[in-house]
């Protein structure tokens, strides 16, 4: 699954799943730009790791809640890398609360970052993508199953990516560009640590009885970005340890 000569942008990749994806793409041979919101030091560390693999990299500060910043980040990645072949819409937030309790601010932030940002990034990237291009978004297994009421708004934002990805696949298919969605389950990360308060409940949902690793998601992305997945588009790949089985 070589990606030699490919140029990728991974949003929200200063840590966690995004950082794992960026590093895995670089290991497979791609030059990788990343975006970050606040963690400049962590982002610089990811860039350093990518460059240590002999690949080009750049960290771009961009708040995914800001549509103009999202557009600019794509253009900056294109300029820095000399083009774009792979877009990974990874940036996301988790705001929990019953609908009667959740704030309008949290609703807006969830929709702007989890839904609008992938749409805007994809819209901006499309003119730069050629045949063989890839758009891969990161959703959540909660899009298919909502085990608690406080996840309703978050799950709704992630389920929106399913329909968006399917429509995008129809739009880009004639151009030889694929669009797919990876839905992580419980992955050990800053957002959902394996020793966190929800861990016992989430582990019990899985068939494996444990959390996954960032690299489990990263390798799924590498596969979908590769020529091995050239006939896969509009698809949802759920990587959740059997939680939704």
Beta strands, then each sheet from edge to edge (+ up, - down):
strand 1: 7-10
strand 2: 31-36
strand 3: 57-61
strand 4: 86-89
strand 5: 134-138
strand 6: 178-184
strand 7: 236-239
sheet 1: 3+ 2+ 1+ 4+ 5+ 6+ 7+
end
